[in-house]
Amino acid sequence: MERAAAMLTCWGAALGAAVSVPVLLLVAAPYIRRYVAGGQCKSTAKLEGKVVIITGANTGIGKETARDLARRGARVIVACRDIAKAEAAASEIRAETGNQQVIVKKLDLADTKSIREFAEKFLAEEKELHILINNAGVMLCPYSKTADGFEMHLGVNHLGHFLLTFLLLERLKQSAPARIVNVSSLAHHGGRIRFHDLHGEKSYNRGLAYCHSKLANVLFTRELARRLQGTKVTANALHPGSVHSELVRHSFVMTWLWKIFSFFLKTPWEGAQTSVYCAVAEELDSVTGQYFSDCQPAYVSPRGRDDETAKKLWSVSCELLGIQWD
């Protein structure tokens, strides 16, 4: 009898524990979501009369950034490769915000000819540029090269935006105060600049290739900010967080995991908050060369603070793109 009673007690305790787990999760869910959501941009700054370019703004955090800045009154240039998708996004934003100055322009960051054509048309049509948000990116791509022979992650995430910024910089200076915002990632901590094999021809890992390109974003931002001192044009980088978006579309496994663990991922709106913060926050008017996450300064890896590597990457990037940027 005592043994049976003990067994019943054990079963009861186990059942109680089993029942309590979902109850605890239910109670904790709002707190977990609040933590996952991260920081939120509190600025109420208006952007009437300001011109903004956002690359890759047809989906994900780029689209949410465009929506926010359009709501603040900016003229927003949605710069994307997929025009049909971009037009659908722009139409949605115009209808929701009432801002008809949301314009779609063709830009393929995997093709320097397209980048030059975009810049040429923009400079001919727009007299000012106040905010450039280098947001577009690729992740976990099978090995491939851009139209110019660059490894895809390096070509799109770094070199494409490097060239775009170069081509638009004088207009930014003329419109100063102006801001350049580079969307990097926490993944930069796992990156290194492999000057002996920049295009992954000797060895290639698509996860590491993404990390390398995100480190390049941080180093580019650092050197760009140094060179822009005194111009009233600032440059900052950021980590948007782990966001439930299309960025992982090249990996079946990551897409599957993203769906399963979506509760623990930021929404695109939440992921866009630091981009918006870096673009509009009044307290960042003179802040440059920094790296942000959750709308506050964040830790940069030692490799991301290496000024010599930053200068060498700048020089090599100019050489690859056939430009002189002194």
C-alpha positions as CSV (number, residue, x, y, z in Angstrom):
1,M,0.0,0.0,0.0
2,E,2.8,2.4,0.9
3,R,4.6,1.6,-2.3
4,A,1.4,2.3,-4.4
5,A,0.9,5.6,-2.6
6,A,4.4,6.6,-3.3
7,M,4.0,5.8,-7.0
8,L,0.8,7.8,-7.1
9,T,2.5,10.7,-5.5
10,C,5.3,10.6,-8.1
11,W,2.9,10.4,-10.9
12,G,0.9,13.3,-9.5
13,A,4.1,15.3,-9.2
14,A,5.1,14.5,-12.7
15,L,1.6,15.4,-14.1
16,G,1.7,18.6,-12.1
17,A,5.0,19.5,-13.6
18,A,3.9,18.7,-17.1
19,V,0.8,20.9,-16.6
20,S,2.8,23.7,-15.1
21,V,5.3,24.0,-18.0
22,P,2.8,25.2,-20.6
23,V,1.2,27.4,-17.9
24,L,4.6,29.0,-17.1
25,L,5.2,29.5,-20.8
26,L,1.9,31.2,-21.2
27,V,2.6,33.5,-18.3
28,A,6.1,34.2,-19.5
29,A,5.2,34.7,-23.2
30,P,4.6,38.5,-23.1
31,Y,7.9,39.0,-21.3
32,I,9.8,36.8,-23.7
33,R,8.3,38.7,-26.7
34,R,9.2,42.1,-25.1
35,Y,12.8,40.9,-24.7
36,V,13.0,39.6,-28.2
37,A,11.5,42.8,-29.7
38,G,14.4,44.8,-28.4
39,G,14.7,48.6,-28.5
40,Q,12.3,50.9,-30.2
41,C,13.0,54.2,-31.8
42,K,11.3,56.9,-29.7
43,S,12.2,59.9,-32.0
44,T,9.2,61.9,-33.3
45,A,11.4,63.7,-35.9
46,K,9.6,64.7,-39.1
47,L,11.2,64.5,-42.5
48,E,9.3,66.8,-44.7
49,G,11.5,68.0,-47.5
50,K,14.1,65.2,-46.9
51,V,15.1,62.7,-49.6
52,V,15.9,59.2,-48.6
53,I,17.3,56.2,-50.5
54,I,16.7,52.7,-49.1
55,T,18.1,49.7,-50.9
56,G,16.2,46.5,-50.7
57,A,13.1,48.2,-49.4
58,N,10.5,45.9,-51.1
59,T,10.4,43.4,-48.2
60,G,11.5,42.8,-44.6
61,I,13.2,45.5,-42.5
62,G,13.8,47.6,-45.6
63,K,10.1,47.9,-46.3
64,E,9.3,48.7,-42.7
65,T,12.0,51.3,-42.7
66,A,10.5,52.9,-45.8
67,R,7.1,52.8,-44.3
68,D,8.3,54.6,-41.1
69,L,10.2,57.3,-43.0
70,A,7.4,57.8,-45.4
71,R,5.0,58.3,-42.5
72,R,7.4,61.0,-41.3
73,G,7.0,62.9,-44.6
74,A,10.2,62.0,-46.4
75,R,10.5,61.5,-50.1
76,V,11.5,57.8,-50.2
77,I,13.3,56.2,-53.1
78,V,12.8,52.4,-53.0
79,A,15.8,51.0,-54.7
80,C,15.3,47.4,-55.7
81,R,16.1,44.7,-58.2
82,D,12.6,43.3,-58.4
83,I,10.5,46.1,-59.7
84,A,7.2,44.4,-59.6
85,K,7.7,43.5,-55.9
86,A,8.9,47.0,-55.2
87,E,5.9,48.6,-56.9
88,A,3.6,46.5,-54.8
89,A,5.4,47.5,-51.6
90,A,5.5,51.2,-52.6
91,S,1.8,51.2,-53.4
92,E,1.0,49.7,-50.0
93,I,3.1,52.3,-48.2
94,R,1.6,55.2,-50.2
95,A,-2.0,54.0,-49.4
96,E,-1.2,53.4,-45.7
97,T,0.7,56.6,-45.0
98,G,-0.9,59.0,-47.5
99,N,2.6,60.0,-48.7
100,Q,2.6,59.8,-52.5
101,Q,6.4,60.5,-52.6
102,V,7.4,56.9,-52.4
103,I,9.2,56.2,-55.6
104,V,10.5,52.9,-57.1
105,K,13.8,52.8,-58.9
106,K,15.7,49.9,-60.4
107,L,18.9,48.9,-58.7
108,D,20.7,45.5,-58.9
109,L,23.6,45.5,-56.4
110,A,25.0,42.4,-58.1
111,D,25.8,44.5,-61.3
112,T,28.0,47.6,-61.2
113,K,26.4,48.7,-64.5
114,S,23.0,48.8,-62.8
115,I,24.4,50.7,-59.8
116,R,26.0,53.3,-62.1
117,E,22.8,53.7,-64.1
118,F,20.7,54.1,-60.9
119,A,23.1,56.8,-59.5
120,E,23.2,58.6,-62.8
121,K,19.4,58.8,-63.0
122,F,19.0,59.8,-59.4
123,L,21.5,62.6,-59.7
124,A,19.8,63.9,-62.8
125,E,16.4,63.8,-61.1
126,E,17.0,64.7,-57.5
127,K,18.8,67.8,-56.3
128,E,19.2,66.6,-52.7
129,L,19.9,63.4,-50.7
130,H,19.8,63.5,-46.9
131,I,19.7,59.9,-45.9
132,L,21.2,56.8,-47.6
133,I,20.3,53.5,-46.0
134,N,22.4,50.6,-47.4
135,N,20.0,47.9,-46.3
136,A,19.8,45.3,-49.1
137,G,21.7,42.0,-48.6
138,V,22.0,38.4,-49.4
139,M,22.7,35.5,-47.0
140,L,23.7,31.8,-47.2
141,C,23.9,31.9,-51.0
142,P,25.3,28.8,-52.8
143,Y,28.6,29.7,-54.4
144,S,28.0,32.2,-57.2
145,K,29.4,35.4,-58.6
146,T,28.0,38.8,-59.5
147,A,27.9,40.2,-63.0
148,D,31.4,41.6,-62.4
149,G,32.9,38.4,-61.0
150,F,32.7,39.1,-57.3
151,E,31.7,36.5,-54.8
152,M,28.0,37.1,-54.3
153,H,28.0,38.1,-50.5
154,L,31.0,40.3,-50.9
155,G,29.7,41.8,-54.2
156,V,26.2,42.6,-53.0
157,N,26.6,43.3,-49.3
158,H,29.8,45.2,-49.4
159,L,31.1,46.2,-52.9
160,G,27.7,47.1,-54.3
161,H,27.0,49.5,-51.4
162,F,30.6,50.8,-51.4
163,L,30.2,51.9,-55.1
164,L,26.7,53.3,-54.6
165,T,27.9,55.4,-51.7
166,F,30.9,56.6,-53.7
167,L,28.6,57.7,-56.6
168,L,26.2,59.5,-54.3
169,L,28.6,61.1,-51.8
170,E,28.9,64.5,-53.3
171,R,25.1,64.9,-53.3
172,L,25.0,63.9,-49.6
173,K,27.7,66.5,-48.9
174,Q,25.8,69.2,-50.7
175,S,22.7,68.3,-48.7
176,A,24.4,68.1,-45.3
177,P,23.6,67.5,-42.6
178,A,23.2,64.0,-44.0
179,R,23.4,60.4,-42.8
180,I,24.7,57.1,-44.2
181,V,23.3,54.0,-42.5
182,N,24.9,50.6,-43.2
183,V,22.9,47.5,-42.1
184,S,25.5,45.0,-40.8
185,S,25.0,42.2,-38.4
186,L,26.1,40.6,-35.2
187,A,27.5,38.0,-37.6
188,H,30.4,40.3,-38.2
189,H,31.9,38.8,-35.0
190,G,32.5,35.5,-37.0
191,G,34.0,37.3,-40.0
192,R,37.5,38.0,-41.2
193,I,38.7,39.8,-44.3
194,R,40.5,37.1,-46.3
195,F,42.6,39.3,-48.7
196,H,44.3,36.2,-50.1
197,D,40.9,34.7,-51.2
198,L,38.3,37.5,-51.2
199,H,36.1,35.7,-53.7
200,G,36.1,32.3,-52.0
201,E,37.8,30.6,-55.0
202,K,40.1,28.5,-52.8
203,S,37.6,27.6,-50.1
204,Y,34.0,28.6,-49.6
205,N,31.5,28.3,-46.7
206,R,28.3,30.3,-47.4
207,G,27.7,31.0,-43.7
208,L,31.2,32.4,-43.2
209,A,30.9,34.3,-46.5
210,Y,28.0,36.2,-45.0
211,C,30.0,36.9,-41.8
212,H,32.9,38.2,-43.8
213,S,30.7,40.6,-45.8
214,K,29.1,41.9,-42.6
215,L,32.5,42.6,-41.1
216,A,33.3,44.5,-44.3
217,N,30.2,46.6,-43.6
218,V,31.6,47.5,-40.2
219,L,35.1,48.3,-41.5
220,F,33.7,50.3,-44.4
221,T,31.6,52.4,-42.0
222,R,34.6,53.0,-39.7
223,E,36.9,54.2,-42.5
224,L,34.1,56.2,-44.2
225,A,33.3,58.0,-41.0
226,R,37.0,58.9,-40.5
227,R,37.2,60.3,-44.1
228,L,34.0,62.3,-43.7
229,Q,35.0,64.2,-40.6
230,G,34.1,67.8,-40.9
231,T,31.6,67.3,-43.7
232,K,28.5,67.1,-41.6
233,V,27.8,63.7,-43.2
234,T,27.8,60.9,-40.7
235,A,28.1,57.1,-41.2
236,N,27.0,54.5,-38.7
237,A,26.4,50.7,-38.9
238,L,23.9,48.5,-37.1
239,H,22.7,45.1,-36.2
240,P,19.0,44.8,-36.7
241,G,18.6,41.6,-34.6
242,S,17.5,38.1,-35.7
243,V,14.5,39.0,-37.9
244,H,11.8,36.7,-39.3
245,S,12.3,37.7,-43.0
246,E,13.2,36.4,-46.4
247,L,16.9,36.8,-45.9
248,V,17.4,33.1,-45.1
249,R,15.5,32.0,-48.3
250,H,18.6,30.4,-49.8
251,S,18.8,27.8,-47.0
252,F,16.0,25.2,-46.6
253,V,17.1,24.4,-43.1
254,M,17.3,28.0,-41.9
255,T,13.9,28.7,-43.5
256,W,12.4,25.8,-41.6
257,L,14.0,26.8,-38.3
258,W,12.9,30.4,-38.8
259,K,9.3,29.2,-39.1
260,I,9.5,26.9,-36.1
261,F,11.2,29.5,-33.8
262,S,9.5,32.6,-35.2
263,F,8.2,33.4,-31.7
264,F,11.8,34.1,-30.7
265,L,12.6,36.3,-33.7
266,K,11.9,39.9,-34.3
267,T,9.2,40.9,-36.7
268,P,10.3,43.1,-39.6
269,W,8.9,46.1,-37.9
270,E,10.9,45.4,-34.7
271,G,14.0,44.7,-36.8
272,A,13.7,48.0,-38.6
273,Q,13.7,50.1,-35.4
274,T,17.5,50.5,-35.2
275,S,17.7,51.5,-38.9
276,V,15.1,54.1,-38.2
277,Y,16.9,55.2,-35.1
278,C,20.2,55.7,-36.9
279,A,18.4,57.6,-39.7
280,V,16.3,60.1,-37.6
281,A,17.3,60.2,-33.9
282,E,18.2,63.8,-33.0
283,E,20.8,62.7,-30.5
284,L,22.8,61.1,-33.3
285,D,23.2,64.4,-35.3
286,S,27.0,64.4,-34.8
287,V,27.6,60.8,-33.9
288,T,29.6,58.9,-36.6
289,G,31.6,55.7,-37.0
290,Q,29.6,53.8,-34.4
291,Y,27.8,50.5,-34.4
292,F,24.3,50.1,-32.9
293,S,21.9,47.4,-31.8
294,D,18.5,47.8,-30.2
295,C,18.7,51.5,-30.6
296,Q,21.9,51.8,-28.5
297,P,25.6,51.5,-29.0
298,A,26.8,47.9,-29.2
299,Y,30.1,46.0,-28.9
300,V,32.2,45.7,-32.1
301,S,34.5,42.8,-32.5
302,P,38.3,43.4,-32.4
303,R,38.5,42.7,-36.1
304,G,35.8,45.3,-36.6
305,R,38.0,47.9,-34.9
306,D,41.2,47.2,-36.9
307,D,42.0,50.5,-38.7
308,E,44.7,49.0,-40.8
309,T,42.4,46.3,-42.1
310,A,39.8,49.0,-42.8
311,K,42.2,51.1,-44.8
312,K,43.4,48.1,-46.8
313,L,39.9,46.9,-47.5
314,W,39.1,50.4,-48.7
315,S,42.0,50.4,-51.1
316,V,41.3,46.9,-52.4
317,S,37.6,47.7,-52.9
318,C,38.5,50.8,-55.0
319,E,40.9,48.6,-57.0
320,L,38.2,46.0,-57.6
321,L,35.7,48.6,-58.7
322,G,38.1,50.6,-60.8
323,I,37.5,53.8,-58.9
324,Q,39.6,56.4,-57.1
325,W,38.2,57.5,-53.7
326,D,40.8,59.5,-51.8
